[in-house]
Amino acid sequence: MEPNKVFLLAFFSIYLFTFSFIQANNNDNNCISFSVDLIHRDSAESPFYNPLGTHYDRMNKAIQRSISGINRFKPSSSSSKYLNHVQSMVTPDRGEYLINISLGTPPVEFLGIIDSGSDIVWTQCEPCEYCFNQTIPIFNPNESSTYKDLSCSSIPCESLDGASCVDGKCIYVSSYADGSGTTGNLATETLTMQSSSSRKGSVKLPKIVFGCGHWNNGTFNGHGSGLVGFGGGPGSFVTQLGSRIDGKFSYCLVPWNLNTSSSKMHFGQEAIVSGAGSVSTPMVDMPIKSFYYLTLESISVGDKKLAYKDLLSKPSADFEDHGNIIIDSGTTLTILPSVIYVKLERAVRNAIDLEPVEVPELGGMLCYQVAELVHLKAPLMTFQFTGADVVLKPLNTFIQVNDNLFCLALVPDNTISAAQFGIFGNIAQMNFLVGYDLKAKTVSFKPTDCTKH
C-alpha cells in the first residue's frame, strides 16, 4: 500500500505567530504526560524499509542523507551575520524517526515523520484539486466532527506571512526553493497519539493548527504519511502543546545495532531528565526559531582538548561564541566546520594505533577494518557544551558500515557556503536521555540504556 505524500509549510513570521499558536492551544491548562514509540526509518516497521537492502546499503544512504541535508541549515546569504533566512528546501522524507499519529474524529491513522527543524503538521486533504497519487484515502475534513477551518480574522491567519482569504477561510500559499509548492486551508483538528505508557491508552490533543493541502505540485517525495514538526519555532507540534506538556519533551534513541527495542519519546512530566549523571546546557536564542542552537566550547579526544573557537584558524566576522551548533535528531552524522574537523580527525588518528582504510564510496570518511568495535580501542570523545560535558562512547562516534568496517560518525562540512556552525546528529545522541525544556530553555543529557528506558 502506497503511503501518503506530505510536505512542509513555509516559514512563518516569528514572534507574533508563536504567540498566536500558543494562545490558540493553551486554553486547557491541564497538563498531560505520556510516551510514544519511535520508529527508525530503516526498521522493519517503517515504509522506508527495504527487506532486500543490506546493512551497508542502509548505512550508506543514511550517510548520504546527512551530507545532502546540510543545505537546509544554510543561510540564503553566506554574508549574513546571523542565519536570517534559511533555504526552504523540500525534504519531507529526510527524517530518521517516525511516530504513529491519528488525525480527526473519528481518528484516521497516518505515520508522521519527525522533523526537529520544521514547524507544523501538514498533509493532503479532500477535495483534492491537485494531489499526488496515494492508494490509501486522502484525509477528508468533511468526515471529521472536530475539523475547523480558521477564519481570515483569526490570529494565526493574520500572523501568517502570505496568507489570503477565500470565502472567509484562511488560505496558505507556500513555495519552495526547487519550484515545488502547496496551497490549502489553515485549520485546527484533533490529533490522537497512542501512549506506550502503562494504562494510558490513547491521548487526544485538540485544536492543533495544521495545513490541509488541496493544491500540491513539484518534486515532493515522501514515504511517510505525514510530517510532524518538532522545531522550536512558531506553529511546531511541541510549541503548540505548550503548557499542556509544561514545555517539556525528551527522547531516548536505541543504537542502530540493537533493533529489538523501540526508541521512545516522552512528553510532560515523563520527559523530565534529572538525577545522577544528568547535565544541562542553555538553548541559545537565535533569529531562526526552527532549530535548537547550543554552544559548543570544546571537544576532547581522550585527554587532548580542542577549544572550538581556537580551532578556527581565521574566525570570520560571522562567528559567534554562542549558538555555534544545532542539535538535530533528523541528521544521522555529526557535522563540523571543515577547519575544525581536520584537527579533530588528526587527534583521532593519533589516538588509534591502527592504519585507516580508504573507502572511496564513503567520500573520504575515516574508516578502520576490525572485527568488532572494541578492537578499535577508540578514545572517549567529550563534547563540552556550556555547563554540560557530554561524554561520547565509541558507539556514539563510530558507525559499523559492514561486518568488519567501522567509520568515524563525524564528517566535515565541505559545502561551498559552509557556515561556521555544526550539527550534533542522532548517532552522538544514542543511549542518552535527551530532554528539551522550552520554558527553561535548556537541553539536558543523561547516559541511559535506551533499550530499558
Secondary structure in CASP SS format (residue, H / E / C, confidence):
PFRMAT SS
TARGET T0000
AUTHOR 0000-0000-0000
METHOD secondary structure of the structure
MODEL  1
M C 1.00
E C 1.00
P C 1.00
N C 1.00
K C 1.00
V C 1.00
F C 1.00
L C 1.00
L C 1.00
A C 1.00
F C 1.00
F C 1.00
S C 1.00
I C 1.00
Y H 1.00
L H 1.00
F H 1.00
T H 1.00
F H 1.00
S H 1.00
F H 1.00
I H 1.00
Q H 1.00
A H 1.00
N H 1.00
N C 1.00
N C 1.00
D C 1.00
N C 1.00
N C 1.00
C C 1.00
I C 1.00
S C 1.00
F E 1.00
S E 1.00
V E 1.00
D E 1.00
L E 1.00
I E 1.00
H E 1.00
R C 1.00
D C 1.00
S C 1.00
A C 1.00
E C 1.00
S C 1.00
P C 1.00
F C 1.00
Y C 1.00
N C 1.00
P C 1.00
L C 1.00
G C 1.00
T C 1.00
H H 1.00
Y H 1.00
D H 1.00
R H 1.00
M H 1.00
N H 1.00
K H 1.00
A H 1.00
I H 1.00
Q H 1.00
R H 1.00
S H 1.00
I H 1.00
S H 1.00
G H 1.00
I H 1.00
N H 1.00
R H 1.00
F H 1.00
K C 1.00
P E 1.00
S C 1.00
S C 1.00
S C 1.00
S C 1.00
S C 1.00
K C 1.00
Y C 1.00
L C 1.00
N C 1.00
H C 1.00
V E 1.00
Q C 1.00
S C 1.00
M C 1.00
V C 1.00
T C 1.00
P C 1.00
D C 1.00
R C 1.00
G C 1.00
E C 1.00
Y E 1.00
L E 1.00
I E 1.00
N E 1.00
I E 1.00
S E 1.00
L E 1.00
G C 1.00
T C 1.00
P C 1.00
P C 1.00
V E 1.00
E E 1.00
F E 1.00
L E 1.00
G E 1.00
I E 1.00
I E 1.00
D E 1.00
S C 1.00
G C 1.00
S C 1.00
D C 1.00
I C 1.00
V E 1.00
W E 1.00
T E 1.00
Q E 1.00
C E 1.00
E C 1.00
P C 1.00
C C 1.00
E C 1.00
Y E 1.00
C C 1.00
F C 1.00
N C 1.00
Q C 1.00
T C 1.00
I C 1.00
P C 1.00
I C 1.00
F E 1.00
N C 1.00
P H 1.00
N H 1.00
E H 1.00
S C 1.00
S C 1.00
T C 1.00
Y C 1.00
K E 1.00
D E 1.00
L C 1.00
S E 1.00
C C 1.00
S C 1.00
S C 1.00
I H 1.00
P H 1.00
C H 1.00
E H 1.00
S H 1.00
L C 1.00
D C 1.00
G C 1.00
A C 1.00
S E 1.00
C E 1.00
V E 1.00
D C 1.00
G C 1.00
K E 1.00
C E 1.00
I E 1.00
Y E 1.00
V E 1.00
S E 1.00
S E 1.00
Y C 1.00
A C 1.00
D C 1.00
G C 1.00
S C 1.00
G E 1.00
T E 1.00
T E 1.00
G E 1.00
N E 1.00
L E 1.00
A E 1.00
T E 1.00
E E 1.00
T E 1.00
L E 1.00
T E 1.00
M E 1.00
Q E 1.00
S C 1.00
S C 1.00
S C 1.00
S C 1.00
R C 1.00
K C 1.00
G C 1.00
S E 1.00
V E 1.00
K E 1.00
L E 1.00
P E 1.00
K E 1.00
I E 1.00
V E 1.00
F E 1.00
G E 1.00
C E 1.00
G E 1.00
H E 1.00
W E 1.00
N E 1.00
N E 1.00
G C 1.00
T C 1.00
F C 1.00
N C 1.00
G C 1.00
H C 1.00
G C 1.00
S C 1.00
G E 1.00
L E 1.00
V E 1.00
G E 1.00
F C 1.00
G C 1.00
G C 1.00
G C 1.00
P C 1.00
G C 1.00
S C 1.00
F H 1.00
V H 1.00
T H 1.00
Q H 1.00
L H 1.00
G H 1.00
S H 1.00
R H 1.00
I H 1.00
D C 1.00
G C 1.00
K E 1.00
F E 1.00
S E 1.00
Y E 1.00
C E 1.00
L C 1.00
V C 1.00
P C 1.00
W C 1.00
N C 1.00
L C 1.00
N C 1.00
T C 1.00
S C 1.00
S C 1.00
S E 1.00
K E 1.00
M E 1.00
H E 1.00
F E 1.00
G H 1.00
Q H 1.00
E H 1.00
A H 1.00
I C 1.00
V C 1.00
S C 1.00
G C 1.00
A C 1.00
G C 1.00
S C 1.00
V E 1.00
S E 1.00
T E 1.00
P E 1.00
M C 1.00
V E 1.00
D C 1.00
M C 1.00
P C 1.00
I C 1.00
K C 1.00
S C 1.00
F C 1.00
Y E 1.00
Y E 1.00
L E 1.00
T C 1.00
L E 1.00
E E 1.00
S E 1.00
I E 1.00
S E 1.00
V E 1.00
G C 1.00
D C 1.00
K E 1.00
K E 1.00
L E 1.00
A E 1.00
Y H 1.00
K H 1.00
D H 1.00
L H 1.00
L C 1.00
S C 1.00
K C 1.00
P C 1.00
S C 1.00
A C 1.00
D C 1.00
F C 1.00
E C 1.00
D C 1.00
H C 1.00
G C 1.00
N C 1.00
I E 1.00
I E 1.00
I E 1.00
D C 1.00
S C 1.00
G C 1.00
T C 1.00
T C 1.00
L C 1.00
T E 1.00
I E 1.00
L E 1.00
P E 1.00
S H 1.00
V H 1.00
I H 1.00
Y H 1.00
V H 1.00
K H 1.00
L H 1.00
E H 1.00
R H 1.00
A H 1.00
V H 1.00
R H 1.00
N H 1.00
A H 1.00
I C 1.00
D C 1.00
L C 1.00
E C 1.00
P C 1.00
V E 1.00
E C 1.00
V C 1.00
P H 1.00
E H 1.00
L H 1.00
G C 1.00
G C 1.00
M C 1.00
L C 1.00
C E 1.00
Y E 1.00
Q E 1.00
V C 1.00
A C 1.00
E C 1.00
L H 1.00
V H 1.00
H H 1.00
L H 1.00
K C 1.00
A C 1.00
P C 1.00
L C 1.00
M E 1.00
T E 1.00
F E 1.00
Q E 1.00
F E 1.00
T C 1.00
G C 1.00
A E 1.00
D E 1.00
V E 1.00
V E 1.00
L E 1.00
K C 1.00
P H 1.00
L H 1.00
N H 1.00
T H 1.00
F E 1.00
I E 1.00
Q E 1.00
V E 1.00
N E 1.00
D C 1.00
N C 1.00
L E 1.00
F E 1.00
C E 1.00
L E 1.00
A C 1.00
L E 1.00
V E 1.00
P E 1.00
D E 1.00
N C 1.00
T C 1.00
I C 1.00
S C 1.00
A C 1.00
A C 1.00
Q C 1.00
F C 1.00
G E 1.00
I E 1.00
F E 1.00
G C 1.00
N H 1.00
I H 1.00
A H 1.00
Q H 1.00
M C 1.00
N C 1.00
F E 1.00
L E 1.00
V E 1.00
G E 1.00
Y E 1.00
D E 1.00
L C 1.00
K C 1.00
A C 1.00
K C 1.00
T E 1.00
V E 1.00
S E 1.00
F E 1.00
K E 1.00
P E 1.00
T C 1.00
D C 1.00
C C 1.00
T C 1.00
K C 1.00
H C 1.00
END
